[in-house]
Amino acid sequence: MTAYSNIQAVRDAVTRRETTCEVLLQGYLARIREQAHLNAFLETFDQSALEQAKAVDAKIAAGVPVGRLAGAVIAIKDVLCYTGHKVSASSKILQGFESLYTATCVQRLIDEDAIIIGRTNCDEFAMGSSNENSAYGNVLNAADNSKVPGGSSGGAAVAVQADLCIASLGTDTGGSVRQPAAFCGVVGVKPTYGRISRYGVIAYASSFDQVGVFTKNVEDAALMMDIMSGQDAHDSTTSSKVKPAFNGSFENIDWSKAKIAYFPSMLDSEGLDPEIRQRMYAILDACKAKGASIDAVEFDKLDYLIPTYYVLTTAEASSNLARYDGVHFGYRSPNAVDLESVYKKSRSEGFGPEVKRRIMLGTFVLSEGFFDAYYTQAMRVRRIVKNEMDEIFKNYDIILTPTTPTTAFGFGDKKDPVAMYLNDIYTVLGNIAGLPGISVPAGTHSNGLPYGVQLLSERFSEERLMAFAKAIHSIN
């Protein structure tokens, strides 16, 4: 199968009839079978994907105009609904469940003639930073099979990393697109909260969750973001702001006017790998050499980000996951003997350890006597952080940080849950403040593993974020 560098190249090839969508699809399906040990896919949608491919080929043969994603074979994370296809959030509790409707983001891709090839493995209910929490086994990092791919969207990241599709969809609640993108050496984008509809996304924490994309380059990410973004009547949290063309200003950065901020509290942290730190400063120096203004900005809330994030997200998870009770749909314990045991046994047997840990923590922080001490205080911190980011972006175009403190770690290395949670220390800021963020490859570590640089910009400024991401990626 010919390897195409970007979505536009694929579209050009199929519209010029140098190949067909069916040939491309069969090539990816063959690669998925060859790389089955990576465990990136839980299921491929062979029949429906073939029907989509043939339909696009028929349009091209008939001379009918095709969409912007014609020929693009795309995978979706196993938390995105797709009518008539299974979705399980990689959890036993939704084993065998079939979607009754299609997520808005998925439908918008299909409307542009994308081909949905299958659903990818992830941490159960998107709760995890390593993809070790899936009920269906670990996803392996294609760069080193002994290392994690990151989470929770590990399968979606590896699918792009290993050329099992040209792009994929993930979700990002605290870094679940950007972190695995860094670990796998691909581009990962999280939009502004409200930019892309969450309709059809199995919820973890509703005020944090966002649909994101994995691609090999910034241009493809911008294209997919452009297609998926916009108001949706099915999701009242989507913004009514006019959607710009995210890929319209790639060549328009005036470096002499560019203002980039960085946080010494992040770059000089003892927990940051020295090679990654050195590379971050080298990137800042390269931007400065082009004429950009680079400033160190004090940010003293770093130690509060992880506690705030986990108090609020677990509280929302406790509420959102209450619907999985063994009564209405999904897994029901065969050992239940009455209604009470249906609830207890179904949830105990259906959820994995990490999900149960977060449900219990969320229930605790919402309980009487602890609500004000934890949940209310965390909401106050969230507002303070958001306001501080607003002030920073009055003077700066972007904030540059590492995406992760280290490269991908080995399976089982993070036995302490708190140590695992700290892996999100640089990414949760974007979710707490609702900012758009992107991770682009920053280089290869001396240990042979990739890592990323993260850019954040003010809310609803994805066009600026994409322009800087492309420029910084090109000087990496």
C-alpha positions in Angstrom: 0.0 0.0 0.0 1.3 3.4 -0.9 2.0 5.6 2.1 0.4 9.0 1.9 1.8 11.9 3.9 -1.4 13.8 4.5 -5.2 13.7 3.9 -5.0 16.1 0.9 -2.6 13.7 -0.8 -5.0 10.8 -0.3 -7.9 12.9 -1.6 -5.9 13.9 -4.7 -4.9 10.2 -5.3 -8.5 8.9 -5.2 -10.0 11.8 -7.2 -7.3 11.4 -9.9 -8.2 7.7 -9.8 -4.6 6.7 -9.1 -6.1 4.4 -6.5 -9.5 3.7 -4.9 -10.9 4.1 -1.5 -11.5 0.4 -1.4 -7.9 -0.4 -2.1 -6.8 2.1 0.6 -9.2 0.5 3.1 -8.1 -3.0 2.4 -4.5 -1.9 2.8 -5.2 -0.5 6.3 -7.2 -3.5 7.3 -4.2 -5.7 6.3 -1.9 -3.6 8.4 -4.2 -3.8 11.4 -4.1 -7.6 11.1 -0.3 -7.5 10.8 0.0 -5.3 13.8 -2.6 -7.0 15.9 -0.1 -7.5 18.8 -0.3 -3.7 19.4 -3.9 -4.2 20.5 -4.8 -0.7 19.2 -8.2 -1.8 17.8 -11.0 -3.5 19.7 -12.9 -4.0 16.5 -12.7 -3.1 12.8 -15.9 -2.2 11.0 -15.1 -4.2 7.9 -18.5 -4.2 6.3 -19.7 -0.7 6.9 -16.3 0.7 6.1 -16.3 -1.2 2.8 -19.7 0.2 2.0 -18.5 3.7 2.7 -15.4 3.2 0.5 -17.5 1.8 -2.4 -19.9 4.7 -2.1 -17.1 7.3 -2.4 -15.6 5.4 -5.3 -18.9 5.4 -7.0 -19.3 9.2 -6.6 -15.8 9.7 -8.1 -16.5 7.4 -11.0 -19.8 9.3 -11.7 -18.1 12.6 -11.6 -20.0 13.7 -8.5 -18.1 16.2 -6.2 -16.7 14.5 -3.1 -16.0 15.8 0.4 -12.8 17.1 1.9 -12.1 13.7 3.5 -12.6 11.5 0.5 -10.4 8.5 0.9 -9.4 9.4 4.5 -9.5 6.2 6.6 -10.2 7.3 10.2 -10.5 5.4 13.5 -12.6 6.4 16.5 -11.9 6.0 20.2 -14.2 3.5 22.0 -16.2 6.2 23.7 -17.7 7.6 20.5 -21.1 6.4 19.4 -21.7 5.2 15.9 -25.1 3.9 14.9 -25.3 0.1 14.6 -21.8 -0.4 16.0 -20.6 -1.5 19.4 -19.2 0.9 21.9 -18.0 -0.1 25.3 -15.7 2.6 26.7 -13.3 -0.4 27.0 -15.3 -1.5 30.0 -16.9 -4.9 30.9 -20.0 -3.0 32.1 -20.9 -2.0 28.5 -19.8 -5.4 26.9 -21.9 -6.0 23.8 -23.7 -2.7 23.9 -24.5 -1.2 20.4 -24.9 2.5 19.7 -28.4 3.8 18.9 -27.2 7.0 17.3 -24.0 8.6 15.9 -21.8 11.2 17.6 -22.0 14.6 15.9 -18.3 14.7 15.4 -18.3 11.3 13.7 -21.2 12.2 11.5 -19.6 15.4 10.4 -16.5 13.4 9.2 -18.8 10.9 7.4 -20.6 13.8 5.7 -17.2 14.8 4.2 -16.8 11.2 2.9 -14.4 9.9 5.6 -14.3 6.1 6.0 -14.6 4.9 9.7 -12.5 1.9 10.0 -13.0 0.8 13.6 -13.0 1.6 17.3 -9.7 1.9 19.3 -8.8 0.6 22.7 -8.6 3.1 25.6 -8.4 3.3 29.4 -11.8 2.3 30.8 -14.2 5.2 30.6 -11.2 7.4 29.6 -9.8 7.1 33.1 -6.0 6.7 32.9 -2.7 8.0 31.6 -1.2 4.7 30.3 -3.9 2.6 28.6 -3.3 0.0 31.3 -6.9 0.3 32.6 -8.7 -1.2 29.6 -10.8 -4.3 30.3 -9.4 -5.6 27.0 -5.7 -5.5 27.7 -2.8 -3.0 27.2 -2.1 -1.1 24.0 1.6 -1.3 23.1 3.6 1.7 22.0 4.8 1.0 18.5 8.1 2.7 19.1 8.9 0.2 22.0 6.5 -2.5 22.8 7.6 -2.6 26.4 6.4 1.0 26.9 2.9 2.4 27.4 1.4 4.5 24.6 -0.1 7.0 27.0 -3.8 7.4 27.9 -6.5 7.4 27.9 -6.6 7.5 24.1 -3.7 5.2 23.6 -5.2 3.0 21.0 -6.1 6.0 18.8 -2.6 7.4 19.1 -0.9 4.1 18.2 -3.3 3.7 15.3 -1.8 6.8 13.7 1.7 6.1 14.9 1.7 2.6 13.3 0.0 3.7 10.1 -3.1 1.7 10.8 -5.2 4.7 9.6 -4.4 8.2 8.5 -6.1 10.0 11.4 -8.1 9.1 14.5 -10.4 10.7 17.1 -9.8 10.6 20.8 -11.1 12.5 23.8 -9.2 14.7 26.1 -10.4 15.2 29.7 -7.0 16.0 31.3 -4.5 15.4 28.6 -5.9 12.1 27.1 -5.1 13.2 23.5 -2.0 15.4 24.0 -0.1 13.0 26.4 -0.4 9.9 24.2 0.4 12.1 21.2 3.7 13.0 22.9 4.5 9.4 23.9 3.8 8.2 20.3 5.4 11.0 18.3 2.3 12.3 16.6 0.2 15.5 16.6 -2.6 15.6 19.1 -5.1 18.5 19.5 -7.6 19.4 22.2 -9.9 22.2 21.2 -11.5 24.9 23.3 -14.3 23.6 25.6 -17.5 24.1 23.5 -15.8 24.1 20.1 -16.7 20.5 19.2 -20.0 18.9 20.2 -19.9 16.2 22.9 -23.1 14.7 21.7 -22.5 11.0 21.3 -19.4 10.9 23.6 -19.7 8.6 26.6 -19.1 11.0 29.5 -16.3 10.9 32.1 -16.4 14.5 33.4 -18.8 16.6 31.4 -17.2 20.0 32.1 -13.8 18.8 31.0 -14.3 16.2 28.2 -13.5 17.3 24.7 -13.1 15.5 21.4 -9.7 15.7 19.9 -7.7 14.4 16.9 -4.5 12.5 16.2 -2.7 13.1 12.9 0.8 13.0 11.4 0.9 16.7 10.8 -0.7 20.0 11.9 -2.5 20.6 8.6 -4.5 17.4 8.9 -5.4 18.2 12.4 -6.6 21.7 11.4 -8.7 20.2 8.6 -10.5 17.7 10.8 -11.0 20.3 13.5 -12.5 22.6 11.0 -14.9 20.0 9.8 -16.0 18.8 13.3 -16.3 22.2 15.0 -19.4 24.4 15.3 -22.6 24.7 17.2 -24.8 21.6 17.6 -28.5 21.7 18.7 -27.9 18.4 20.5 -25.2 19.9 22.8 -26.1 23.1 24.7 -22.5 23.5 25.7 -21.3 24.1 22.1 -20.4 27.7 21.4 -22.3 29.9 19.0 -19.1 31.8 18.2 -18.4 32.1 14.5 -16.0 29.3 13.5 -12.8 30.5 11.7 -10.8 28.5 9.2 -8.3 26.8 11.4 -5.9 26.2 8.6 -6.2 29.7 7.1 -3.2 31.4 8.6 -0.4 28.9 8.6 2.0 31.2 6.7 1.0 34.4 8.3 3.0 34.5 11.6 4.9 37.7 11.9 7.7 36.6 14.3 8.6 40.2 15.1 5.2 40.6 16.7 4.9 37.1 18.2 4.8 36.9 22.0 5.5 33.6 23.7 5.3 32.9 27.4 6.7 30.0 29.4 6.5 29.0 33.0 9.8 28.5 34.9 7.8 26.5 37.5 7.2 24.0 34.7 10.4 24.0 32.8 12.7 24.1 35.9 10.7 21.5 37.8 12.8 18.7 39.3 10.4 16.2 37.8 11.0 17.2 34.2 13.5 15.0 32.3 16.7 17.0 31.7 16.8 16.3 28.0 13.2 17.4 27.5 14.0 20.6 29.5 17.0 21.3 27.3 14.9 20.8 24.2 12.1 23.2 25.4 14.7 25.9 26.0 16.2 25.2 22.6 12.8 25.6 20.9 12.3 28.9 22.8 15.7 30.1 21.6 14.9 29.2 18.0 11.7 31.2 18.2 13.6 34.1 19.7 16.1 33.9 16.9 13.3 34.4 14.4 12.3 37.6 16.2 9.7 36.4 18.7 9.5 37.9 22.2 10.0 35.2 24.8 9.2 35.9 28.5 9.2 33.9 31.6 5.9 34.3 33.4 5.4 33.4 37.1 2.7 30.7 37.6 2.5 29.6 41.2 -0.6 27.3 40.9 1.3 24.3 39.5 0.9 22.3 42.7 -2.8 22.9 42.8 -3.6 21.7 39.3 -3.6 17.9 39.9 -5.6 18.0 43.1 -8.2 20.4 41.6 -8.5 18.3 38.5 -9.0 15.1 40.3 -11.5 16.5 42.8 -13.7 17.9 40.1 -13.4 15.2 37.5 -14.1 12.3 40.0 -17.1 14.2 41.4 -18.5 14.4 37.8 -17.6 10.8 37.1 -19.5 9.7 40.3 -22.6 11.3 38.9 -22.1 10.4 35.2 -21.4 6.7 35.9 -24.4 6.2 38.2 -26.4 5.2 35.1 -24.5 2.0 34.7 -26.5 0.0 37.2 -27.1 -3.4 35.6 -30.8 -2.7 35.1 -31.2 -0.5 32.1 -28.4 -1.7 29.7 -25.0 -3.2 29.6 -23.6 -5.8 32.0 -25.8 -7.5 34.6 -24.2 -9.8 37.1 -25.3 -13.5 36.8 -24.8 -13.7 40.6 -27.5 -11.2 41.5 -30.5 -12.5 43.4 -32.5 -9.4 44.1 -32.6 -5.7 43.0 -30.0 -4.6 45.5 -27.6 -7.3 44.5 -28.1 -6.4 40.9 -26.8 -2.9 41.6 -24.0 -4.0 43.9 -22.7 -7.0 42.0 -23.1 -5.6 38.5 -21.2 -2.4 39.3 -18.5 -4.3 41.4 -17.9 -6.8 38.6 -18.4 -4.5 35.7 -16.1 -1.7 36.6 -12.4 -2.0 36.8 -10.2 -0.9 39.9 -9.4 2.6 38.6 -12.9 3.4 37.7 -14.2 2.2 41.1 -11.4 4.3 42.8 -12.5 7.4 41.0 -16.2 6.8 41.6 -15.5 6.4 45.3 -13.4 9.5 45.5 -16.0 11.5 43.6 -18.8 10.3 45.9 -16.7 11.2 48.9 -16.0 14.8 47.8 -19.7 15.3 47.0 -20.8 13.9 50.4 -22.3 16.0 53.1 -19.6 17.5 55.3 -16.9 17.3 52.6 -18.6 19.1 49.7 -17.5 22.6 50.8 -14.1 21.4 52.0 -13.2 19.8 48.6 -15.6 20.4 45.7 -16.4 24.0 46.4 -12.7 24.9 47.1 -11.7 23.1 43.8 -14.2 25.1 41.9 -12.8 28.3 43.4 -9.3 27.3 42.3 -10.6 26.5 38.8 -12.0 30.0 38.6 -8.7 31.6 39.8 -6.7 29.6 37.3 -9.0 30.5 34.5 -8.8 34.2 35.4 -5.0 34.0 35.6 -4.8 32.5 32.1 -7.1 35.2 30.8 -4.7 37.8 32.1 -1.7 36.1 30.6 -3.3 35.9 27.2 -3.9 39.7 27.2 -0.2 40.0 26.6 0.9 36.7 24.9 -0.1 34.7 21.9 0.8 31.3 23.3 2.2 29.5 26.3 4.8 26.9 25.6 5.3 23.9 28.0 6.5 20.3 27.8 3.6 17.9 27.1 4.8 15.3 29.6 7.6 15.3 32.2 9.2 12.2 30.8 9.1 9.9 27.8 6.8 6.8 27.8 7.3 4.7 30.9 7.2 0.9 31.1 4.1 -1.2 31.9 3.7 -1.4 35.7 6.2 1.3 36.5 3.6 3.6 38.0 2.1 1.4 40.7 1.2 4.4 43.0 -2.0 6.0 41.6 -0.7 9.5 42.7 2.5 8.9 40.7 0.3 8.1 37.7 -1.8 11.1 38.1 1.2 13.4 38.2 2.0 12.4 34.7 -0.8 14.8 33.6 0.7 17.8 35.4 1.4 19.8 32.3 -1.8 18.9 30.4 -4.6 19.4 33.0 -4.1 23.2 32.8 -5.8 23.3 29.4 -8.8 21.4 30.6 -9.2 23.3 33.9 -9.2 26.6 32.1 -11.0 25.3 29.0 -8.1 26.3 26.7 -7.2 24.8 23.3 -4.0 22.9 23.3 -1.8 21.0 20.9 1.1 18.6 21.3 3.6 18.3 18.4 6.6 16.1 18.2 9.7 17.8 19.8 12.3 15.2 19.1 13.6 11.8 20.0 15.2 11.2 23.4 18.5 9.5 23.8 16.5 6.5 25.0 15.0 6.3 21.5 11.5 7.4 22.5 9.6 10.4 21.2 8.3 13.3 23.3 6.3 16.4 22.6 6.1 20.2 23.1 2.7 21.6 24.1 1.2 24.9 23.0 -1.8 26.6 24.7 -3.6 29.6 23.5 -6.6 31.6 24.7 -10.1 30.2 24.3 -11.5 30.0 20.7 -8.2 30.9 19.2 -7.5 27.6 17.5 -6.5 29.3 14.2 -3.6 31.1 16.1 -2.7 27.8 17.9 -2.5 25.9 14.6 -0.4 28.5 13.0 2.2 28.6 15.8 2.1 24.8 16.0 3.0 24.4 12.4 5.7 27.0 12.6 7.3 25.5 15.7 7.0 22.0 14.4 8.9 23.1 11.3 11.8 24.5 13.3 12.0 21.5 15.6 
